[in-house]
């Protein structure tokens, strides 16, 4: 896979600095940019041409230029604000798709600041109508078990949403809440008096088997995000959330992007001398232009062990999402997230999300 080298570009104050120049951007695993920071992101993309990013581990500030960006993967629980900014992507010839976490914890109030389920379903459909089928991926993520939320309850919630999204998405991505691995998540749930149950393998297998049975009426592609467990016996794949194969299907005519992904395109095989169709190579991707594509290994080795994502530059920052999710791992506290959102509002177009 091709890499991006740092180049020198001027900041708004005229200072020349080294900037990463990614072709593929993730916006963002760390916060909900579409819901809360769309104004900031599209100003930085369209007007400033760059943004700054603070490393959460060492506090070092670095810079990202959007000069060569060809594709963006958005992550959101409420991507409705994207609708008004889609023309900017078209202007810059930047493709995108959306990882849309459309959960239903409405009754439980686990996601206090997200719109209603019905409103979010409507947003999902509007985005598909604007971007096209395949550009919006349904996630029910994470799956939370408690003394009041059983597997039965979760499947009922999923069925309700799945029925309404039929014809609007091709995939359902899910993950099992791994609460014991995150001490602050445990603490937050305990403070909220939520009696969580950590998933065991038997429960995961039961859930996958029953979801697979439910899926017979939808035929969605089922996939897990970052999970060690193998659920392939139930037709569940391991997902690439930043997915080179999906990007290839959606943007196969972008030569720069295809070169970055090590893609080659080939005519569909013809019948051989015996009248038999020559088989396609393993991993071939059928394209709408009558060809098929193959690609190299693009996996991002810097991600978690069971993550299948390819390399992208994430431009979000932790401690900035204010959906108020009780199971959140991305905020040290809700108070800090609201404080940082207020700082953003005071300087909404600054180099960083938090106005610094």
C-alpha positions in Angstrom: 0.0 0.0 0.0 1.3 3.5 -0.9 2.1 5.8 2.0 1.8 9.5 2.4 4.9 11.6 3.2 4.9 14.8 5.2 5.1 18.0 3.1 5.6 21.6 4.2 2.6 23.9 4.0 1.8 27.3 5.5 -0.5 27.6 8.5 -3.0 30.4 8.5 -0.4 32.6 10.3 2.1 32.0 7.5 4.4 29.6 9.4 5.7 26.8 7.3 5.2 23.4 9.1 5.3 19.7 8.2 1.9 18.3 7.5 0.7 14.8 6.8 -1.0 14.6 3.4 -3.4 11.6 3.6 -5.3 10.2 0.7 -7.8 8.5 3.0 -9.3 10.2 6.1 -11.3 8.8 9.0 -13.6 11.3 10.7 -13.6 9.9 13.3 -13.2 7.0 15.7 -12.5 9.4 18.5 -15.5 11.7 18.4 -18.7 12.4 16.4 -17.5 15.0 13.9 -20.6 14.9 11.7 -22.9 15.5 14.7 -21.0 18.2 16.5 -18.1 19.5 14.4 -19.3 19.4 10.8 -19.0 23.2 10.7 -15.4 23.0 11.8 -14.4 20.1 9.6 -15.8 21.4 6.3 -14.4 24.9 6.9 -10.9 23.3 7.5 -11.3 21.1 4.4 -12.8 23.7 2.1 -11.4 27.1 3.2 -8.2 26.4 5.3 -7.1 23.2 3.5 -5.7 21.7 6.7 -6.4 21.1 10.4 -4.4 20.3 13.5 -4.6 17.2 15.6 -3.4 16.6 19.1 -2.0 13.1 19.9 -3.9 11.7 22.9 -0.9 9.8 24.2 1.8 12.4 24.2 -0.1 15.7 23.7 2.0 16.6 20.6 0.3 18.8 18.0 0.6 17.8 14.4 -1.0 19.0 11.1 -3.0 17.3 8.4 -3.4 18.8 4.9 -6.4 17.8 2.8 -4.6 18.6 -0.5 -4.5 15.0 -1.6 -7.6 13.6 0.2 -9.7 11.5 -2.1 -12.0 9.6 0.3 -13.4 10.1 3.8 -15.0 7.5 6.1 -17.4 9.2 8.5 -18.5 7.7 11.8 -21.6 9.0 13.5 -24.6 8.4 15.7 -26.3 11.5 14.1 -24.9 12.4 10.7 -27.8 14.6 9.7 -25.6 17.7 9.6 -23.6 16.2 6.8 -26.5 16.7 4.4 -25.9 20.4 3.9 -22.2 19.9 3.4 -22.2 17.1 0.8 -21.8 19.6 -2.1 -18.3 20.5 -0.6 -17.2 16.9 -1.1 -18.5 17.0 -4.6 -16.6 20.2 -5.3 -13.4 18.6 -4.1 -14.1 15.3 -5.8 -13.9 13.5 -2.5 -15.8 10.3 -2.1 -17.2 9.0 1.2 -19.3 6.5 3.1 -20.8 6.6 6.6 -20.4 4.2 9.4 -23.8 5.0 11.1 -24.3 3.7 14.6 -28.0 3.4 14.7 -28.7 1.8 18.1 -31.9 1.7 20.1 -31.3 2.4 23.7 -34.0 5.0 23.8 -36.0 3.4 26.6 -32.9 2.9 28.7 -31.6 6.4 28.1 -28.1 5.1 27.4 -27.5 7.7 24.7 -29.1 10.7 26.2 -28.3 13.3 23.6 -29.1 11.5 20.3 -32.3 12.1 18.4 -35.2 9.6 18.5 -34.8 6.3 16.7 -37.4 7.3 14.2 -35.6 10.5 13.4 -32.3 8.7 13.0 -33.9 6.2 10.7 -35.3 9.0 8.6 -31.8 10.6 8.5 -30.4 7.2 7.3 -32.8 7.1 4.4 -32.1 10.7 3.4 -28.4 10.1 3.3 -28.8 7.0 1.1 -31.0 9.0 -1.2 -28.3 11.7 -1.5 -25.2 9.5 -1.6 -26.5 6.3 -3.1 -27.0 2.7 -1.9 -23.9 1.2 -0.2 -22.7 4.6 1.1 -24.4 4.3 4.5 -23.6 1.3 6.7 -25.8 0.3 9.7 -24.0 -0.4 12.9 -25.7 -1.6 16.1 -22.7 -1.0 18.2 -22.1 -1.9 21.0 -24.5 -4.6 22.1 -25.0 -4.0 25.8 -26.4 -6.7 28.1 -27.9 -5.7 31.5 -30.3 -7.1 34.0 -33.0 -5.5 31.9 -31.6 -5.9 28.4 -31.5 -9.6 27.4 -30.6 -11.2 24.1 -34.3 -11.3 23.3 -34.6 -7.5 23.9 -31.6 -6.7 21.8 -32.9 -8.9 18.9 -36.3 -7.2 19.1 -34.6 -3.8 18.9 -32.5 -4.9 15.9 -35.5 -6.4 14.2 -37.5 -3.2 14.5 -34.7 -1.1 12.9 -33.7 -3.8 10.4 -37.3 -4.0 9.0 -37.3 -0.2 8.4 -33.8 -0.1 6.7 -34.6 -2.9 4.3 -33.6 -1.6 0.8 -31.4 1.2 2.3 -28.4 -0.8 3.4 -26.6 -3.9 2.6 -24.8 -4.6 5.9 -25.2 -4.8 9.6 -22.1 -4.4 11.7 -22.2 -5.1 15.5 -19.9 -5.6 18.4 -20.3 -7.0 21.9 -19.7 -4.4 24.7 -16.4 -5.3 26.3 -17.0 -3.5 29.6 -14.4 -5.4 31.7 -11.6 -4.1 29.5 -12.4 -0.4 30.2 -12.2 0.6 33.9 -13.7 4.0 33.3 -16.7 2.4 31.4 -17.3 0.1 34.4 -17.2 3.1 36.7 -19.5 5.2 34.6 -22.1 2.4 34.3 -21.9 1.8 38.1 -22.5 5.5 38.8 -25.5 5.4 36.5 -26.8 2.4 38.4 -26.7 0.2 35.3 -26.2 -3.4 36.1 -24.3 -4.6 33.1 -23.6 -8.2 32.2 -20.3 -8.9 30.4 -20.8 -11.2 27.3 -19.4 -14.7 27.4 -18.8 -16.9 24.4 -22.0 -19.0 24.8 -24.1 -15.8 24.7 -22.2 -14.5 21.7 -22.8 -17.8 19.8 -26.5 -17.7 20.8 -26.9 -14.1 19.7 -25.2 -14.8 16.3 -27.2 -17.9 15.7 -30.5 -16.1 16.3 -29.5 -13.0 14.4 -28.6 -15.2 11.4 -32.0 -16.8 11.6 -33.6 -13.3 11.8 -31.5 -12.2 8.8 -33.1 -14.7 6.5 -35.8 -12.2 5.7 -33.3 -9.3 5.1 -30.2 -11.0 3.7 -27.9 -8.3 5.1 -24.2 -9.0 5.2 -23.5 -9.5 8.9 -20.1 -8.6 10.3 -18.4 -8.0 13.7 -16.2 -5.1 14.5 -12.9 -5.8 16.3 -14.0 -9.1 17.8 -11.8 -12.1 18.5 -14.6 -14.7 18.4 -15.2 -16.5 15.1 -18.9 -16.5 14.2 -18.4 -17.6 10.6 -20.6 -20.7 11.2 -23.5 -18.3 11.4 -22.6 -16.4 8.3 -21.0 -13.5 10.3 -17.8 -12.0 8.8 -15.1 -10.0 10.5 -15.5 -6.4 9.3 -13.2 -3.8 7.8 -14.8 -0.6 9.0 -12.3 1.4 6.9 -12.8 -1.0 4.0 -10.7 -1.0 0.9 -13.1 -3.4 -0.9 -16.1 -1.1 -0.4 -14.0 2.0 -1.4 -13.0 0.2 -4.6 -16.6 -0.6 -5.4 -17.7 3.0 -4.7 -14.7 4.9 -6.3 -13.2 2.5 -8.8 -12.9 5.2 -11.4 -10.6 7.4 -9.2 -7.1 6.4 -10.5 -5.1 8.1 -7.7 -7.2 6.4 -5.0 -6.9 3.0 -6.8 -3.2 3.4 -7.1 -3.0 4.1 -3.4 -4.9 0.9 -2.7 -2.7 -1.1 -5.1 -5.7 -1.9 -7.3 -5.6 -3.4 -10.8 -8.6 -3.8 -12.9 -9.1 -6.6 -15.5 -11.7 -7.5 -18.1 -14.1 -10.3 -17.1 -12.8 -13.7 -18.2 -14.2 -15.3 -21.4 -15.1 -18.9 -22.0 -12.1 -21.2 -22.6 -11.7 -23.7 -25.5 -14.0 -26.1 -23.6 -16.8 -23.6 -23.3 -16.1 -23.1 -19.6 -15.9 -19.7 -18.0 -12.4 -18.9 -16.6 -12.6 -18.6 -12.8 -12.0 -15.2 -11.2 -9.0 -14.9 -8.9 -9.6 -15.2 -5.1 -10.8 -11.9 -3.6 -11.8 -10.4 -7.0 -14.2 -7.5 -6.7 -16.9 -7.1 -9.3 -17.2 -3.6 -10.7 -20.1 -1.8 -12.4 -17.9 -1.1 -15.4 -17.9 -4.7 -16.6 -14.5 -5.4 -15.0 -13.2 -6.9 -11.8 -10.6 -5.6 -9.4 -7.9 -7.1 -7.3 -5.8 -5.4 -4.6 -2.9 -5.8 -2.3 -2.8 -6.1 1.5 -3.8 -2.7 2.8 -4.5 -3.6 6.4 -3.4 -1.1 9.0 -1.0 -2.9 11.2 -1.2 -0.1 13.8 -4.8 -0.9 14.8 -6.1 -3.3 17.5 -5.2 -7.0 17.0 -8.6 -8.0 15.6 -9.3 -4.8 13.6 -9.4 -5.3 9.9 -9.3 -1.6 8.9 -6.9 -0.3 6.2 -4.6 2.7 6.8 -6.3 6.1 7.1 -5.6 9.3 9.0 -8.1 9.8 11.9 -8.5 13.5 12.6 -10.7 13.4 15.7 -9.9 14.0 19.3 -11.1 12.2 22.5 -13.0 14.0 25.2 -15.1 16.0 22.7 -18.3 13.9 22.0 -21.4 14.9 24.0 -23.9 12.2 23.0 -23.8 11.3 26.7 -23.5 7.5 26.0 -23.3 5.7 29.4 -20.9 3.1 27.9 -18.6 5.6 26.2 -14.8 4.8 26.2 -13.7 8.0 24.3 -14.3 10.5 27.1 -12.5 10.8 30.5 -15.8 12.4 31.7 -18.9 13.9 30.3 -18.0 17.2 32.0 -14.7 17.4 30.1 -16.5 16.7 26.8 -19.0 19.5 27.3 -16.1 21.8 28.3 -14.3 21.1 25.1 -17.5 21.5 23.0 -17.9 24.9 24.6 -14.3 25.8 23.7 -15.1 24.8 20.1 -18.1 27.1 20.0 -16.0 30.0 21.1 -13.5 29.4 18.3 -15.5 27.2 15.8 -13.1 27.4 12.9 -9.7 27.1 14.8 -7.1 24.6 13.7 -8.2 22.0 16.2 -11.6 20.7 17.2 -11.3 22.3 20.6 -10.5 25.8 19.3 -6.8 25.8 20.2 
